[in-house]
Amino acid sequence: MSKVFFADMRANKHSESLIAKLGKLFYLAEFHQMLNQDDLTAIKLHFGEEGNTGFIRPIYIRKLVQEIKKIKAKPFLTDSNTLYVGSRANSVDHIVTALHNGFSYATIDAPVIIADGLTGKSYLDIPITGGKHFDSVKIGAEVMHADALIAVSHVKGHALTGFGGAFKNIGMGLGSRSGKQMMHSAVLPTITEEKCTKCQQCVKWCPEDAILIKGESSVIDHEKCIGCGECVVTCRNKAIKINWQSESEAVMEKMVEYTLGVIQGRESKVGYINFVMNVTPDCDCCGWSDMPIVPDVGILFSKDPVAIDQASIDLINQQEGFPNSALKTNLEPGADKFRGVHQDIDGQHLLKYAEELGMGSRKYELVKLD
């Protein structure tokens, strides 16, 4: 049974601030023992899209950097470029977005290095075993050249996978742009004409110009569509749908296999931190952040990606949902909150598949910081 270390949101003096708790968890979870002097240590996080406010606050990342530097390891912040059209599709725009959202060297004391290069073409083809979809996966080269990896994930809802946590952050987040396309390849959306307001937002976000809205006609060209799913997230009228029952599970499994490619063979040098705070219904890739669906819960540390995501979901489900949020159902404590938002998607499938591949355990011991 894996251990997940947890600090709640309570704070009543400086020594018990959330920043101080983050530092204490670093040692309680023995993250300091997996790092050596001069280790090039990748801190994988999501810098947030322009206009998004749900990403993890830079002040927490600065504290993590400080603890890593006490060991004399060498931390850097990283993410890979996005597949969709936004403010992070190439390294120049990506780094500018990171700076705008507060992730500068002056504030964090660590550089930003984009994992898959200037245009997303700098990746390594990493062989994996045991997966049902891939024999190898395309991972951003700079992360694979690092000596250690700490994945810092903002737990939230997600239109493709139900929820986003450690696996979403690593698997989808560190896949190269072509790797992201391979993970999304099963997703083919369609437009419900009577719900479409012809606002053109999906057209702006489509990376392949696969959506045509002209007059009263709205269509998606499946010959051009690469299945990135961004049109589904972007449409606020819910006019774009996908047959989630089959496609969503395939995307989850592919994401797990990409995570396997990142961590296999160096599991002792990888740690996971989940922030169960500001639990928004949508991903931080959106250019907005809807209100949270539950109260803030706390910060989790673990060396098991399955256990930390399962514990995060369990803690979220224990909360009473906010009635004025995107939650449609399941507001009562104990109910599945992410199914209350993305009703057709069972995010537990992702964790079951990861457990089948031997990547961790859904059974865990929750160790609360005193």
C-alpha positions in Angstrom: 0.0 0.0 0.0 1.4 3.4 -1.0 1.7 6.4 1.2 0.2 9.8 0.3 1.2 12.7 2.5 -1.4 15.4 3.0 -1.6 18.9 4.5 -5.0 20.6 4.8 -5.8 24.3 4.3 -5.8 25.3 8.0 -3.2 27.9 8.9 -3.1 30.1 12.0 0.5 31.3 12.3 3.6 31.7 10.1 5.1 28.3 10.9 1.9 26.7 9.8 1.2 28.6 6.6 0.6 26.7 3.4 4.0 27.7 2.2 5.6 26.2 5.4 3.5 23.1 5.1 4.7 22.6 1.6 8.3 22.6 2.9 7.5 20.2 5.7 5.8 17.8 3.3 8.9 17.8 1.1 10.9 16.1 3.9 8.0 14.1 5.4 7.5 12.4 1.9 11.3 12.0 1.7 11.6 13.8 -1.6 15.0 15.1 -0.4 16.3 11.5 -0.5 15.6 11.0 -4.2 17.8 14.0 -5.2 21.5 14.3 -5.2 23.9 17.3 -5.5 24.0 18.7 -9.1 20.9 16.6 -10.2 19.2 18.5 -13.1 15.7 18.4 -11.6 12.7 19.1 -13.9 9.7 20.6 -12.1 6.8 19.8 -14.5 3.9 22.2 -14.1 1.3 24.0 -16.2 2.0 27.7 -16.6 -1.6 28.4 -17.5 -3.1 29.8 -20.7 -3.4 33.5 -21.2 -6.5 34.6 -19.3 -6.5 31.5 -17.1 -6.3 31.9 -13.3 -6.6 28.3 -12.1 -2.9 27.4 -12.4 -0.8 26.8 -9.3 0.5 30.1 -7.7 4.2 30.8 -8.4 4.8 31.4 -4.7 4.4 27.6 -4.0 6.8 26.7 -6.8 9.4 29.1 -5.4 9.2 27.3 -2.0 9.8 24.0 -3.8 12.7 25.4 -5.7 14.2 26.7 -2.4 14.0 23.2 -0.9 15.6 21.6 -3.9 18.4 24.1 -3.9 19.2 23.3 -0.2 20.2 19.8 -1.5 22.3 21.6 -4.1 20.4 20.1 -6.9 19.6 22.2 -10.0 15.9 22.8 -10.6 14.2 24.1 -13.7 10.5 24.6 -14.7 9.2 22.8 -17.7 6.2 22.0 -19.9 5.9 21.0 -23.5 4.2 23.0 -26.3 0.5 22.6 -26.9 -1.2 21.0 -29.9 -4.1 23.5 -30.1 -3.9 27.2 -31.2 -3.4 29.2 -28.0 -0.6 31.1 -26.2 1.7 28.1 -25.7 2.0 26.4 -29.1 5.7 27.3 -29.5 8.5 28.0 -27.0 8.6 31.8 -27.5 4.9 32.3 -26.9 5.0 29.6 -24.1 7.8 31.3 -22.2 6.1 34.7 -22.6 2.9 33.3 -21.2 4.8 31.8 -18.3 6.3 35.2 -17.6 2.9 36.9 -17.8 1.5 34.4 -15.3 4.3 35.0 -12.8 6.8 32.3 -13.5 9.9 34.5 -14.0 13.5 33.8 -12.8 13.1 36.8 -10.6 10.1 35.4 -8.8 10.9 31.6 -8.8 14.8 31.6 -8.9 14.8 28.9 -11.5 14.8 29.0 -15.3 12.0 28.0 -17.7 13.0 25.4 -20.2 10.4 24.1 -22.7 10.7 20.3 -22.9 10.1 19.8 -26.6 12.0 22.6 -28.1 11.1 25.7 -30.1 8.3 24.2 -32.2 7.6 20.9 -30.5 9.9 18.8 -32.6 12.6 18.2 -30.0 11.6 14.8 -28.6 12.9 11.3 -27.9 11.1 8.2 -29.0 10.9 6.1 -25.8 10.2 2.4 -26.0 7.6 1.1 -23.6 6.3 -2.4 -22.7 2.9 -3.7 -21.7 0.7 -1.0 -23.3 -2.1 -1.8 -25.7 -1.8 1.3 -27.9 1.9 2.1 -28.3 5.3 0.4 -28.5 7.0 3.7 -28.1 6.0 7.3 -27.1 7.3 10.7 -28.1 8.4 12.6 -25.0 10.0 16.1 -24.8 13.8 15.6 -24.9 14.8 18.0 -22.1 12.7 16.1 -19.5 14.2 12.8 -20.5 17.7 14.3 -20.2 17.0 15.5 -16.7 18.3 13.5 -13.7 15.0 13.8 -11.7 11.4 14.9 -12.1 8.9 16.4 -9.8 5.4 16.6 -11.2 3.4 19.5 -9.7 -0.2 19.1 -10.7 -3.3 21.2 -10.3 -6.2 18.8 -9.8 -9.3 19.9 -11.8 -12.0 18.7 -14.2 -11.2 17.8 -17.8 -13.6 17.4 -20.8 -11.6 14.5 -22.2 -10.7 12.5 -19.2 -13.1 13.6 -16.5 -10.3 14.9 -14.2 -6.7 16.1 -14.6 -4.1 15.2 -12.1 -0.6 13.7 -12.1 -1.2 11.5 -15.2 -2.7 14.4 -17.2 0.2 16.6 -16.2 2.9 14.1 -17.2 1.4 12.0 -19.9 -0.4 14.7 -22.0 1.8 17.5 -20.6 5.2 16.0 -21.6 4.2 14.4 -24.9 5.5 16.3 -27.9 3.1 18.0 -30.2 3.0 15.0 -32.5 2.7 12.8 -29.4 -0.3 14.8 -28.2 -1.9 14.2 -31.6 -1.4 10.5 -31.3 -3.1 10.5 -27.9 -6.1 12.4 -29.2 -6.4 10.5 -32.5 -9.6 8.6 -31.5 -11.5 11.8 -30.7 -13.8 12.9 -33.6 -16.3 15.6 -32.6 -19.5 16.6 -34.3 -21.6 19.8 -34.2 -25.2 19.9 -33.1 -26.6 22.5 -35.5 -29.5 23.7 -33.4 -27.2 24.5 -30.4 -24.5 26.3 -32.5 -24.7 30.1 -32.2 -22.1 30.6 -34.9 -19.8 32.5 -32.5 -16.7 31.2 -34.3 -14.7 30.6 -31.1 -14.1 26.9 -32.1 -12.8 28.1 -35.5 -10.2 30.3 -33.8 -8.9 27.4 -31.6 -8.8 24.7 -34.2 -5.2 24.0 -35.2 -6.0 22.4 -38.5 -8.8 24.7 -39.9 -11.1 21.7 -39.8 -14.2 23.6 -38.7 -16.3 25.5 -41.2 -19.1 27.8 -40.1 -20.8 29.6 -42.9 -24.3 31.0 -42.9 -26.5 28.4 -41.2 -24.1 25.6 -41.8 -21.6 24.3 -39.1 -19.4 21.3 -40.0 -16.2 19.6 -38.9 -14.1 18.0 -41.6 -13.0 14.7 -40.2 -10.4 14.4 -42.9 -8.6 17.3 -41.4 -9.6 16.8 -37.8 -6.8 15.5 -35.6 -9.0 15.0 -32.5 -7.4 17.4 -30.1 -10.8 18.1 -28.5 -10.2 21.8 -28.0 -13.4 22.7 -29.9 -15.4 20.8 -27.3 -13.8 22.6 -24.4 -14.1 26.0 -26.2 -17.8 25.8 -27.0 -19.7 27.3 -24.1 -23.0 26.3 -25.7 -22.2 22.6 -25.7 -22.9 22.4 -29.4 -19.9 20.1 -30.1 -20.1 16.5 -28.8 -18.0 13.4 -28.9 -19.0 9.8 -28.4 -17.2 9.6 -25.1 -18.1 6.0 -24.2 -15.4 4.6 -26.5 -13.1 7.6 -27.4 -12.6 8.9 -23.9 -11.3 5.6 -22.5 -8.8 5.3 -25.4 -7.5 8.8 -24.7 -7.0 7.9 -21.0 -5.2 4.7 -21.8 -2.9 6.5 -24.2 -2.2 9.2 -21.7 -1.2 6.5 -19.1 1.2 4.9 -21.6 2.8 8.2 -22.3 3.3 8.7 -18.5 4.8 5.2 -18.4 7.3 6.3 -21.0 8.4 9.3 -18.9 8.9 7.4 -15.6 9.8 3.8 -16.4 13.2 2.8 -15.3 13.7 5.9 -13.1 10.7 5.6 -10.7 13.0 6.3 -7.7 13.8 9.7 -9.2 10.2 10.9 -9.7 7.9 12.5 -7.2 4.4 13.8 -7.4 2.7 16.8 -5.8 -1.0 17.5 -6.3 -2.6 20.8 -5.4 -6.3 20.1 -4.6 -7.1 23.8 -4.5 -9.2 25.9 -6.8 -10.7 22.8 -8.3 -12.1 24.2 -11.5 -14.4 22.2 -13.9 -12.1 22.7 -16.9 -8.4 22.4 -17.7 -5.9 25.2 -17.2 -5.5 25.1 -21.0 -8.6 27.1 -21.3 -8.3 30.9 -21.7 -10.6 31.3 -18.6 -11.2 29.7 -15.2 -14.7 28.9 -14.0 -15.5 29.0 -10.3 -14.3 26.0 -8.3 -16.8 23.1 -7.8 -15.8 22.3 -4.2 -13.9 24.1 -1.3 -10.1 24.0 -1.3 -8.8 20.8 0.2 -5.0 20.9 0.5 -1.6 19.7 -0.8 -0.6 16.1 -1.4 2.8 14.5 -1.9 3.6 10.9 -3.0 6.0 8.7 -4.9 3.0 6.8 -6.4 1.1 8.6 -9.2 -1.9 6.2 -9.0 -2.2 6.7 -5.3 -1.9 10.4 -5.3 -4.5 10.9 -8.0 -6.9 8.4 -6.3 -6.4 10.2 -3.0 -7.1 13.6 -4.6 -10.3 12.3 -6.1 -11.4 10.8 -2.8 -10.8 14.0 -0.9 -12.7 16.0 -3.5 -15.6 13.6 -3.3 -15.8 14.0 0.4 -16.6 17.7 0.0 -20.0 19.3 -0.4 -20.2 20.8 -3.9 -20.8 24.4 -4.6 -24.5 24.8 -5.8 -23.8 27.7 -8.1 -20.8 26.0 -9.8 -20.7 23.9 -13.0 -21.8 20.8 -10.9 -25.0 19.5 -12.4 -25.5 16.7 -10.0 -23.6 14.9 -7.2 -23.3 17.9 -4.9 -23.7 15.9 -1.7 -20.6 14.7 0.2 -19.4 11.2 -1.0 -20.7 11.7 -4.5 -18.5 11.7 -7.6 -17.9 15.4 -8.2 -16.2 15.1 -11.6 -19.1 12.9 -12.9 -21.3 15.7 -11.7 -19.6 18.0 -14.3 -18.6 15.6 -17.1 -21.4 13.1 -16.7 -20.5 10.8 -19.6 -16.9 10.2 -18.5 -15.5 7.8 -15.9 -12.1 9.1 -14.9 -11.5 6.1 -12.7 -10.8 4.1 -15.9 -7.5 5.9 -16.2 -6.4 4.8 -12.7 -7.5 1.3 -13.2 -5.5 1.0 -16.4 -2.4 2.5 -14.7 -2.8 0.0 -11.9 -3.0 -2.8 -14.4 0.3 -1.7 -16.0 1.9 -1.8 -12.5 2.4 1.9 -12.2 1.0 2.2 -8.7 -1.8 1.3 -6.4 -5.3 2.8 -5.9 -5.0 1.5 -2.3 -3.1 4.0 -0.1 -2.5 5.2 3.4 -3.2 8.9 3.9 -0.6 10.4 6.2 -1.7 13.8 7.5 0.8 16.5 8.4 0.6 17.2 12.2 
